[in-house]
Amino acid sequence: MRTLKTEELKAKMENDEAVVIEVLKEEDYNKSHIKGAINIPLRIIGHEAEKRFDKDEPIVVYCSDKDCAASPAAAKKLEDLGFTLIYHFKGGKKAWKEAELPMES
């Protein structure tokens, strides 16, 4: 798993270089999320990812902030399933919001 900083994620999103997934519960996603991100909660990410994405498709996972354990767990689960281009945005939506980047709800 590779870790991304805010500017690196911003560049990937601007260039449409990865699927960005918030791994928190749907209620948290609906309150606010990184603009353009989709929601696949941690509890179902393996099953959903295998149905929806190619194993070599770049995928970025994130959760609420740097202390949240859900996104590292999601990244590990995806790697264990054979996905090869998994990125973890460690700062999560807190860092994204603090950088005054687009959020939606």
DSSP file (Angstrom, degrees, kcal/mol; ACC not computed):
  #  RESIDUE AA STRUCTURE BP1 BP2  ACC     N-H-->O    O-->H-N    N-H-->O    O-->H-N    TCO  KAPPA ALPHA  PHI   PSI    X-CA   Y-CA   Z-CA
    1    1 A M              0   0    0      0, 0.0     2,-0.4     0, 0.0    86,-0.2   0.000 360.0 360.0 360.0 134.3    0.0    0.0    0.0
    2    2 A R  E     -a   87   0A   0     84,-2.1    86,-3.2    87,-0.0     2,-0.4  -0.823 360.0-134.3-102.4 144.2    1.3    3.4   -0.9
    3    3 A T  E     -a   88   0A   0     -2,-0.4     2,-0.4    84,-0.2    86,-0.2  -0.819  18.2-154.1 -99.4 137.5    0.4    6.5    1.2
    4    4 A L  E     -a   89   0A   0     84,-2.7    86,-0.7    -2,-0.4    87,-0.5  -0.862   5.0-142.2-110.8 145.0   -0.8    9.7   -0.5
    5    5 A K     >  -     0   0    0     -2,-0.4     4,-2.3    84,-0.1     5,-0.2  -0.536  38.2 -97.2 -91.8 168.4   -0.5   13.3    0.7
    6    6 A T  H  > S+     0   0    0      1,-0.2     4,-2.6     2,-0.2     5,-0.2   0.912 123.6  47.8 -54.6 -49.5   -3.3   15.8    0.0
    7    7 A E  H  > S+     0   0    0      1,-0.2     4,-2.2     2,-0.2    -1,-0.2   0.849 110.1  53.4 -64.5 -33.7   -1.7   17.3   -3.1
    8    8 A E  H  > S+     0   0    0      2,-0.2     4,-2.1    -3,-0.2    -1,-0.2   0.912 110.9  45.9 -67.5 -41.5   -0.9   13.9   -4.5
    9    9 A L  H  X S+     0   0    0     -4,-2.3     4,-2.6     2,-0.2     5,-0.2   0.923 110.3  54.1 -65.8 -42.6   -4.6   12.8   -4.2
   10   10 A K  H  X S+     0   0    0     -4,-2.6     4,-2.6    -5,-0.2    -2,-0.2   0.922 109.6  47.9 -55.9 -45.6   -5.7   16.2   -5.7
   11   11 A A  H  X S+     0   0    0     -4,-2.2     4,-1.9     2,-0.2    -1,-0.2   0.906 110.8  50.7 -63.9 -42.5   -3.5   15.6   -8.7
   12   12 A K  H  <>S+     0   0    0     -4,-2.1     5,-3.1     1,-0.2     6,-0.4   0.908 113.1  46.3 -61.9 -40.6   -4.8   12.0   -9.2
   13   13 A M  H ><5S+     0   0    0     -4,-2.6     3,-1.2     3,-0.2    -2,-0.2   0.909 110.2  52.0 -69.5 -41.5   -8.4   13.2   -9.0
   14   14 A E  H 3<5S+     0   0    0     -4,-2.6    -1,-0.2     1,-0.3    -2,-0.2   0.847 115.7  42.0 -62.1 -33.3   -7.8   16.1  -11.4
   15   15 A N  T 3<5S-     0   0    0     -4,-1.9    -1,-0.3    -5,-0.2    -2,-0.2   0.316 109.6-122.9 -96.6   7.3   -6.2   13.7  -13.9
   16   16 A D  T < 5 +     0   0    0     -3,-1.2    -3,-0.2    -4,-0.1    -4,-0.1   0.914  63.5 144.2  52.4  48.5   -8.9   11.0  -13.3
   17   17 A E      < +     0   0    0     -5,-3.1     2,-0.3    -6,-0.1    -4,-0.2   0.405  55.9  22.1-100.1   0.7   -6.1    8.5  -12.4
   18   18 A A  S    S-     0   0    0     -6,-0.4     2,-0.5    -9,-0.1    41,-0.2  -0.993  72.1-109.9-162.3 154.8   -7.9    6.5   -9.6
   19   19 A V  E     -b   59   0A   0     39,-2.5    41,-3.3    -2,-0.3     2,-0.5  -0.796  36.7-149.0 -83.3 129.8  -11.1    5.5   -8.1
   20   20 A V  E     -b   60   0A   0     -2,-0.5    18,-2.7    16,-0.3     2,-0.5  -0.916  16.4-172.4-108.9 124.0  -11.5    7.3   -4.7
   21   21 A I  E     -bc  61  38A   0     39,-3.3    41,-2.0    -2,-0.5     2,-0.5  -0.959  19.6-151.9-124.3 124.0  -13.4    5.4   -2.1
   22   22 A E  E     -bc  62  39A   0     16,-3.1    18,-2.0    -2,-0.5    41,-0.2  -0.829  11.1-164.2 -86.4 129.0  -14.5    6.5    1.4
   23   23 A V        +     0   0    0     39,-2.3    19,-2.4    -2,-0.5    20,-0.2   0.293  51.5 106.1-101.7   9.1  -14.7    3.4    3.5
   24   24 A L  S    S-     0   0    0     38,-0.3    16,-0.1    17,-0.2    -2,-0.1  -0.261  84.2 -71.5 -78.4 173.3  -16.8    4.8    6.4
   25   25 A K    >>  -     0   0    0      1,-0.1     4,-2.1    16,-0.1     3,-0.5  -0.231  46.7-108.1 -63.6 156.3  -20.5    4.0    6.9
   26   26 A E  H 3> S+     0   0    0      1,-0.2     4,-2.8     2,-0.2     5,-0.2   0.846 118.3  58.3 -55.9 -38.0  -23.0    5.4    4.5
   27   27 A E  H 3> S+     0   0    0      1,-0.2     4,-1.3     2,-0.2    -1,-0.2   0.903 108.0  45.9 -60.6 -41.4  -24.3    7.8    7.1
   28   28 A D  H <> S+     0   0    0     -3,-0.5     4,-1.6     2,-0.2    -2,-0.2   0.906 112.6  50.6 -68.0 -41.6  -20.9    9.4    7.5
   29   29 A Y  H  < S+     0   0    0     -4,-2.1    -2,-0.2     1,-0.2    -1,-0.2   0.915 108.4  52.6 -60.4 -44.1  -20.4    9.5    3.7
   30   30 A N  H  < S+     0   0    0     -4,-2.8    -1,-0.2     1,-0.2    -2,-0.2   0.794 103.7  57.3 -66.4 -28.1  -23.8   11.2    3.3
   31   31 A K  H  < S-     0   0    0     -4,-1.3     2,-0.3     1,-0.3    -1,-0.2   0.944 130.9 -32.5 -67.1 -47.3  -22.9   13.9    5.9
   32   32 A S     <  +     0   0    0     -4,-1.6     2,-0.3    73,-0.1    -1,-0.3  -0.905  65.4 167.5-170.6 146.3  -19.8   15.0    3.9
   33   33 A H  E     -E  104   0B   0     71,-2.3    71,-2.5    -2,-0.3     2,-0.2  -0.973  48.3 -73.6-154.3 165.0  -17.2   13.4    1.6
   34   34 A I  E >   -E  103   0B   0     -2,-0.3     3,-2.5    69,-0.2    69,-0.2  -0.456  64.0-100.5 -62.5 129.5  -14.5   14.3   -0.8
   35   35 A K  T 3  S+     0   0    0     67,-2.2    -1,-0.1     1,-0.3     3,-0.1  -0.319 108.6  18.7 -57.9 126.5  -16.1   15.5   -4.0
   36   36 A G  T 3  S+     0   0    0      1,-0.4   -16,-0.3    -3,-0.1    -1,-0.3   0.262  95.0 126.5  96.3 -10.5  -16.1   12.7   -6.6
   37   37 A A    <   -     0   0    0     -3,-2.5    -1,-0.4   -18,-0.1     2,-0.2  -0.467  48.8-143.5 -78.8 152.1  -15.5    9.9   -4.1
   38   38 A I  E     -c   21   0A   0    -18,-2.7   -16,-3.1    -2,-0.1     2,-0.6  -0.684  15.9-119.2-106.1 167.6  -17.7    6.9   -3.9
   39   39 A N  E     +c   22   0A   0     -2,-0.2   -16,-0.2   -18,-0.2   -18,-0.1  -0.937  38.0 155.7-115.8 121.2  -18.8    5.1   -0.8
   40   40 A I        -     0   0    0    -18,-2.0     5,-0.1    -2,-0.6   -15,-0.1  -0.865  38.7-133.9-135.9 103.9  -18.0    1.4   -0.1
   41   41 A P    >>  -     0   0    0      0, 0.0     3,-1.8     0, 0.0     4,-0.8  -0.167  20.4-113.0 -59.0 150.3  -18.0    0.7    3.6
   42   42 A L  G >4 S+     0   0    0    -19,-2.4     3,-0.9     1,-0.3     4,-0.5   0.852 112.3  63.8 -50.3 -42.0  -15.1   -1.3    5.1
   43   43 A R  G 34 S+     0   0    0      1,-0.3    -1,-0.3   -20,-0.2     4,-0.1   0.729 118.1  24.9 -62.7 -21.6  -17.4   -4.3    6.0
   44   44 A I  G <> S+     0   0    0     -3,-1.8     4,-2.6     2,-0.1     5,-0.3   0.315  89.1 106.5-122.0   7.8  -18.2   -4.9    2.3
   45   45 A I  H <X S+     0   0    0     -3,-0.9     4,-2.8    -4,-0.8     5,-0.3   0.879  78.9  51.3 -62.7 -39.1  -15.2   -3.4    0.4
   46   46 A G  H  > S+     0   0    0     -4,-0.5     4,-2.0     2,-0.2    -1,-0.2   0.959 114.3  42.3 -61.7 -51.0  -13.7   -6.8   -0.6
   47   47 A H  H  > S+     0   0    0      1,-0.2     4,-1.2     2,-0.2    -2,-0.2   0.920 118.8  44.9 -61.4 -46.8  -16.8   -8.2   -2.1
   48   48 A E  H  X S+     0   0    0     -4,-2.6     4,-2.1     1,-0.2     5,-0.2   0.912 111.4  52.2 -66.7 -43.2  -17.8   -4.9   -3.8
   49   49 A A  H  X S+     0   0    0     -4,-2.8     4,-2.7    -5,-0.3    -1,-0.2   0.899 106.8  53.3 -62.3 -40.7  -14.3   -4.2   -5.2
   50   50 A E  H  < S+     0   0    0     -4,-2.0    -1,-0.2    -5,-0.3    -2,-0.2   0.846 114.0  43.4 -64.2 -31.7  -14.1   -7.7   -6.7
   51   51 A K  H  < S+     0   0    0     -4,-1.2    -1,-0.2    -3,-0.2    -2,-0.2   0.829 124.8  31.8 -78.0 -32.9  -17.4   -7.1   -8.5
   52   52 A R  H  < S+     0   0    0     -4,-2.1     2,-0.3    -5,-0.1    -2,-0.2   0.699 111.0  49.3-104.7 -22.5  -16.7   -3.5   -9.7
   53   53 A F  S  < S-     0   0    0     -4,-2.7     2,-0.2    -5,-0.2    -1,-0.1  -0.887  71.0-116.2-129.5 152.0  -13.0   -3.1  -10.3
   54   54 A D    >   -     0   0    0     -2,-0.3     3,-1.7     1,-0.1    -3,-0.0  -0.512  34.2-117.2 -76.4 151.7  -10.1   -4.7  -12.2
   55   55 A K  T 3  S+     0   0    0      1,-0.3    29,-2.8    -2,-0.2    30,-0.5   0.734 115.3  46.5 -64.1 -22.9   -7.2   -5.9  -10.0
   56   56 A D  T 3  S+     0   0    0     27,-0.2    -1,-0.3    28,-0.2    27,-0.1   0.236  84.2 116.7-104.8  13.9   -4.8   -3.5  -11.6
   57   57 A E  S <  S-     0   0    0     -3,-1.7    28,-0.4     1,-0.1     2,-0.2  -0.667  74.5-111.7 -80.4 132.2   -7.1   -0.4  -11.4
   58   58 A P        -     0   0    0      0, 0.0   -39,-2.5     0, 0.0     2,-0.4  -0.474  40.7-175.7 -66.5 128.8   -5.7    2.3   -9.2
   59   59 A I  E     -bd  19  86A   0     26,-2.7    28,-3.0    -2,-0.2     2,-0.5  -0.994  13.7-162.7-131.0 130.0   -7.8    2.7   -6.0
   60   60 A V  E     -bd  20  87A   0    -41,-3.3   -39,-3.3    -2,-0.4     2,-0.4  -0.950  10.0-166.6-110.2 129.5   -7.5    5.2   -3.2
   61   61 A V  E     +bd  21  88A   0     26,-2.6    28,-2.6    -2,-0.5     2,-0.3  -0.898  13.1 164.2-113.6 146.5   -9.1    4.6    0.1
   62   62 A Y  E     -b   22   0A   0    -41,-2.0   -39,-2.3    -2,-0.4   -38,-0.3  -0.973  13.4-175.2-151.1 164.4   -9.7    7.1    2.9
   63   63 A C        -     0   0    0     26,-0.5    30,-2.3    -2,-0.3    31,-0.2  -0.371  55.0 -53.0-136.3-139.9  -11.7    7.6    6.1
   64   64 A S  S    S-     0   0    0     28,-0.2    30,-2.3     1,-0.2     2,-0.3   0.923  99.7 -31.2 -79.3 -45.0  -12.1   10.4    8.5
   65   65 A D  S >  S-     0   0    0     28,-0.2     3,-1.5    27,-0.2    27,-0.2  -0.901  74.7 -70.6-161.0-175.5   -8.6   11.4    9.6
   66   66 A K  T 3  S+     0   0    0     25,-0.4    25,-0.1     1,-0.3    26,-0.1   0.715 126.0  52.8 -64.7 -20.5   -5.0   10.2   10.2
   67   67 A D  T 3  S+     0   0    0     24,-0.1    -1,-0.3     2,-0.0     2,-0.3   0.527  81.8 110.1 -92.1  -6.1   -6.1    8.3   13.3
   68   68 A C    <   -     0   0    0     -3,-1.5     3,-0.1    22,-0.3    -5,-0.1  -0.522  51.3-162.7 -73.7 131.9   -8.9    6.4   11.6
   69   69 A A  S  > S+     0   0    0     -2,-0.3     4,-1.7     1,-0.2     5,-0.2   0.540  71.3  83.7 -92.0  -8.3   -8.1    2.6   11.2
   70   70 A A  H  > S+     0   0    0      1,-0.2     4,-2.3     2,-0.2     5,-0.2   0.908  88.6  48.1 -67.1 -43.1  -10.8    1.9    8.6
   71   71 A S  H  > S+     0   0    0      2,-0.2     4,-2.6     1,-0.2    -1,-0.2   0.908 110.9  48.7 -71.2 -39.9   -8.8    2.9    5.5
   72   72 A P  H  > S+     0   0    0      0, 0.0     4,-2.3     0, 0.0    -1,-0.2   0.906 113.3  49.8 -62.1 -36.4   -5.6    1.1    6.3
   73   73 A A  H  X S+     0   0    0     -4,-1.7     4,-2.3     2,-0.2    -2,-0.2   0.902 111.2  48.6 -65.8 -39.6   -7.7   -2.0    7.0
   74   74 A A  H  X S+     0   0    0     -4,-2.3     4,-2.5     2,-0.2    -1,-0.2   0.915 110.5  50.9 -65.1 -43.0   -9.5   -1.6    3.7
   75   75 A A  H  X S+     0   0    0     -4,-2.6     4,-2.5     1,-0.2    -2,-0.2   0.924 111.4  47.7 -61.1 -44.5   -6.2   -1.2    1.8
   76   76 A K  H  X S+     0   0    0     -4,-2.3     4,-2.8     2,-0.2    -1,-0.2   0.917 110.7  51.9 -62.8 -43.1   -4.8   -4.3    3.4
   77   77 A K  H  X S+     0   0    0     -4,-2.3     4,-1.2     1,-0.2    -1,-0.2   0.919 111.1  47.4 -59.9 -44.1   -8.0   -6.2    2.6
   78   78 A L  H  <>S+     0   0    0     -4,-2.5     5,-2.3     1,-0.2     3,-0.3   0.912 112.4  48.8 -65.5 -42.1   -7.8   -5.1   -1.1
   79   79 A E  H ><5S+     0   0    0     -4,-2.5     3,-1.7     1,-0.2    -2,-0.2   0.906 107.9  54.7 -63.2 -40.5   -4.1   -6.0   -1.3
   80   80 A D  H 3<5S+     0   0    0     -4,-2.8    -1,-0.2     1,-0.3    -2,-0.2   0.788 104.8  55.4 -62.7 -26.6   -4.8   -9.5    0.2
   81   81 A L  T 3<5S-     0   0    0     -4,-1.2    -1,-0.3    -3,-0.3    -2,-0.2   0.479 128.4 -98.4 -84.5  -2.8   -7.4  -10.0   -2.5
   82   82 A G  T < 5S+     0   0    0     -3,-1.7     2,-0.3     1,-0.3    -3,-0.2   0.526  70.5 149.6 100.8   6.2   -4.8   -9.3   -5.2
   83   83 A F      < -     0   0    0     -5,-2.3    -1,-0.3     1,-0.1     3,-0.2  -0.580  26.6-166.7 -71.9 136.2   -5.4   -5.6   -6.0
   84   84 A T        +     0   0    0    -29,-2.8     2,-0.4    -2,-0.3   -28,-0.2   0.660  69.4  52.9-105.4 -18.2   -2.1   -4.2   -7.1
   85   85 A L        +     0   0    0    -30,-0.5   -26,-2.7   -28,-0.4     2,-0.5  -0.580  68.1 154.1-121.5  69.2   -2.5   -0.4   -7.1
   86   86 A I  E     - d   0  59A   0     -2,-0.4   -84,-2.1    -3,-0.2     2,-0.4  -0.842  18.8-172.6-103.2 130.1   -3.9    0.5   -3.7
   87   87 A Y  E     -ad   2  60A   0    -28,-3.0   -26,-2.6    -2,-0.5     2,-0.5  -0.927  12.2-149.8-120.6 145.1   -3.3    3.9   -2.2
   88   88 A H  E     -ad   3  61A   0    -86,-3.2   -84,-2.7    -2,-0.4     2,-1.2  -0.967   4.5-153.9-117.0 118.8   -4.1    5.1    1.3
   89   89 A F  E >   -a    4   0A   0    -28,-2.6     3,-1.1    -2,-0.5   -26,-0.5  -0.765  16.9-172.2 -89.9  94.4   -5.0    8.8    1.8
   90   90 A K  T 3  S+     0   0    0     -2,-1.2   -22,-0.3   -86,-0.7    -1,-0.2   0.814  74.8  58.9 -62.7 -37.0   -3.9    8.9    5.4
   91   91 A G  T 3> S-     0   0    0    -87,-0.5     4,-1.5    -3,-0.1     3,-0.5   0.744  88.9-169.5 -68.6 -22.2   -5.2   12.5    6.2
   92   92 A G  H <>  -     0   0    0     -3,-1.1     4,-1.9   -27,-0.2     3,-0.3  -0.038  50.3 -36.9  63.0-166.5   -8.7   11.5    5.2
   93   93 A K  H  > S+     0   0    0    -30,-2.3     4,-2.5     1,-0.2    -1,-0.2   0.757 134.4  63.6 -67.1 -21.8  -11.6   13.9    4.8
   94   94 A K  H  > S+     0   0    0    -30,-2.3     4,-2.6    -3,-0.5    -1,-0.2   0.956 106.7  42.4 -63.7 -49.2  -10.3   16.1    7.7
   95   95 A A  H  X S+     0   0    0     -4,-1.5     4,-1.5    -3,-0.3    -2,-0.2   0.882 114.2  52.3 -64.2 -38.6   -7.0   16.9    5.8
   96   96 A W  H  <>S+     0   0    0     -4,-1.9     5,-2.0     2,-0.2    -1,-0.2   0.934 112.4  44.6 -62.8 -46.5   -8.9   17.4    2.6
   97   97 A K  H ><5S+     0   0    0     -4,-2.5     3,-1.9     1,-0.2    -2,-0.2   0.902 110.1  54.6 -65.6 -42.1  -11.4   19.9    4.2
   98   98 A E  H 3<5S+     0   0    0     -4,-2.6    -1,-0.2     1,-0.3    -2,-0.2   0.795 104.2  55.5 -62.6 -28.3   -8.5   21.7    6.1
   99   99 A A  T 3<5S-     0   0    0     -4,-1.5    -1,-0.3    -5,-0.2    -2,-0.2   0.409 115.8-121.2 -81.9   2.3   -6.9   22.2    2.7
  100  100 A E  T < 5 +     0   0    0     -3,-1.9    -3,-0.2     1,-0.2    -2,-0.1   0.864  59.7 152.9  58.7  40.1  -10.1   23.9    1.6
  101  101 A L      < -     0   0    0     -5,-2.0    -1,-0.2     1,-0.1    -2,-0.0  -0.608  54.7 -69.3 -96.1 161.6  -10.6   21.4   -1.3
  102  102 A P        +     0   0    0      0, 0.0   -67,-2.2     0, 0.0     2,-0.3  -0.228  53.6 176.1 -62.9 129.5  -14.1   20.5   -2.6
  103  103 A M  E     -E   34   0B   0    -69,-0.2     2,-0.3    -6,-0.1   -69,-0.2  -0.829   6.3-167.9-119.4 161.2  -16.4   18.5   -0.4
  104  104 A E  E      E   33   0B   0    -71,-2.5   -71,-2.3    -2,-0.3     0, 0.0  -0.975 360.0 360.0-146.0 162.9  -20.0   17.4   -1.0
  105  105 A S              0   0    0     -2,-0.3    -1,-0.1   -73,-0.2   -73,-0.1   0.319 360.0 360.0-142.1 360.0  -22.9   16.0    1.0
